[in-house]
Amino acid sequence: MQDNFSVRNWKNKTLYKEEYSPEINVYGYQTEHFDMCPGAKALFKGILAGDYTDGVPSAKEEASVIAMAKLHDALFNMEKKAEGYGEVDRSYLTQAERLEKEIYMQARNLDLEDEVKAYIPGHIDRIANVVVNPADVSEQDDLETDDIELEIPGDESTATVDKTVQAKASKQDKIIKDYQRLKDLMQTELDMYKSFESPENKELAKERLKKLTPEFQAAKKEYEKLKGVKI
């Protein structure tokens, strides 16, 4: 049996962790990516404290709050990955914007639309900042190895060898990145499909999964070929 000091010490540690951790437990759902937005944590802390309700929330309100927390997590996760990739295509931003709309819909149900609009657009902007023009990417991918100019010191034969090795490494790196990007997109769409309450958005996520599947399978096949391949 714990003495009073041990119980008090345990409570202090627990409260300290909850206060200073960037994450928050929302009616049993533990967030994972709220470190991207202190404003989101502050809002949900206020919700849990009853700052935005007249009394105990109904089961329906609780469900909406949990759904909104999951949608926040999905958006913040996309933002993290976008920053990690360094560049994403327009379809990635479109996914994020759909999440944004779904968040607003949930927030509207809770009379919290103004509160979430105070910080959500900034996260969409950060994703938009790394969107590249798909046409530019396509043109770059179509370049032949001979078109790539590398400034490599040394004699001509060494330069040719290094140039080939670097081109091969670049191609392999692109295959790996494409596979990881599509894998993440598939997982994000699946998470969105599970989180969405709107039948329209749920159907959009389902259709997006169907469209992504062939591209993902092709990327996975190329990725599998790289196993055991050395530069």
Buried (B, 14 or more C-beta within 10 A) or exposed (E): EEEEEEEEEEEEEEEEEEEEEBBBEBBEBEBBBBBBBEBBBBBBBBBBEEEBBEEEBEEEBBBBBBBBBBBBBBBBBBBBBBBEBEBBBEBBBEBBBBBBEBBBBBBEBBEBBEBBEEBBEEBBEBBBEBBBEEEEEEEEEEEEEEEEEEEEEEEEEEBEEBBEEBBBEEBBEEBBBBBBBBBBBBEBBBBBBEBBBBEEBBEBBBEBBEEBEEEBEEBBEBBEEEEEEEE
